[in-house]
Amino acid sequence: MSGGFEPDANIRCDAASEGANARLIAREAKAKIYLCQTRRPRLLSGFHGRRRQTFRPQSLFTRLFMRTQFIKWFFIVCLLGSGTVYSALILLLFPFVGRSGRYWLAAQWCRAMVAWMRWLPGVTCSVEGLEHLPPGPSIILCRHESTWETLAFLALFPRRISFVFKEDLLRIPFFGWVLRGLDMVSLNRGSPRQAHQAVTQECAVRLAKGDVVVIFPEGTRVPHDAPPRLTSGGIRLACATGAPVVPVVHNAGKIWPAKGWPDRKGHIRVVVGPEFSSRETSQQDLSRAVHDWMKTALLEL
């Protein structure tokens, strides 16, 4: 009897062990599947035995940073290089063209740069309120936030404009020589009284020629979020010459920093304010009215 029951017992033991092994294998398979779903794969095999690294967030940020830096420096090289070459070319034509022809030649490069900035850095712009410009000569008191407005205004404003700029810019090769040929107003910051008298005389001459004189009342570039600060030079000039004042604000400082270069895409809005008469009004009242308008307009940009 005992010999007849031993094979059955062995068979049952083997079946139980095989079932346990199957359950163990199933649990191990489920565990591997879970690990594959939760863990990030380290390396994936590529073709020809080469390995490529899997996606990592920091690698994306690095590529975006490198691309942004490349675009910025490529734009700088194109801007400075094209400006130098174009200045050298038009300087050869300056002796053969008049005042209007020189201004037209310089404005063509500014228009090309405005179009170029739409494509490479991705900076677009728009002007609002051009109908506020009076038909005759006037003085624009403009917010100075970056280098952009000094390049774009010749392309954006339909009237001939004359910047009031510091005399040191005339010493820059090619660029300064073109500025001297454009017959604009240079400011010597040595003696404030003598500088004001000289600038008043030169601006009066430009206004008599029908120009729109552009003055940066802050005197230097300021961040976009800085409160407006008007020096008395532009207001005194308007009261001395009787020319109307037109304030202008923009948000170029958000895209092109005061001390730097554009490094991202964006849209620059230029807002031309209403005309303020400088006749039969005091300097204090005129300065307060212009300051209040610029402060309110900046809050909307």
Phi, psi and omega in degrees: 000318181294323179294335180281334184268341183295318178298321179297321179295320178296321180296318179295322178295318178296319180295321179294319180292322178295321177295319178296319178296321180295318178295322178296317178296321179296318179295320178296321178296317178297320179296319179296318179297318179297317179295321179295328181280330185265326182272147177279133178296138183283304183224143174245139182285136177259192179282153176058032174080359179278157182244143176235143184279146180286169182297135175227138181300320183295329178293326177294315179297322179296317179295320178295320179296316179296321179294319179297316179295322178296315180297318181297312183287330175294320177295318179299315180297317180295319181295308182291320180294312180294323178296319179293314181295315182293322178298318179296324181288314184286337175297330177291335181267344184303321180294343185255357180236158181274193183296317179292322179294322178295318178296320179296318179297317180292323181292333179295321178292322178296319177296320178295323179291322177297318177293322180295321181293335176294329185267309188280294177285341183081035181257116176254167183210160177210153181239130179241135175091023178297338179292347179281345180293128178290156181293335180264192179293151181204173179241123177262123172260106190248143173292132183250100184247340184198185175280345187301314185295330178289336178269324190270336187295326178296333180270333187268329184268131182287340181268158175288129181244151177232115179284148166260110187233163181287146187295338182297334181294338180290344181274353179286127181301142178067299181298313179294326178294324176293318177302320179295324179284341180279356175060051174260188188253120177259144185244124174263116185274018182294291179251120183301318182293313179294323179296318180295319179295316181293318180293322179298317179294315181293320179294325177297323177293317180293320178295324178294334177277357179093012181284160169257111184276127181253123180237137174263101189294337177290336180087342179204172181286140183230154175296160183294325183276003178284142179293148180295138179224113183259121170281166187278354186297311182293321180292318178296323178296317180296317180291329180285325182264343182078009180281145178290156181251134177235111178281147180223132176232161179200174180241033181297334180296339176287328183261316181243102186298160180299322178237077181169199183228159180293132181232013178202168179281161178171174180239130181256125178255130175248124182244121178264124184275179180287164180280133176246122181285138178262000180268144177056039175212153180275162179296322181294316180293319179295317179296320180294319181293317179293317180298317181296320180293316181296321179296317180291319181292326179293330180293339181269356181262000000 
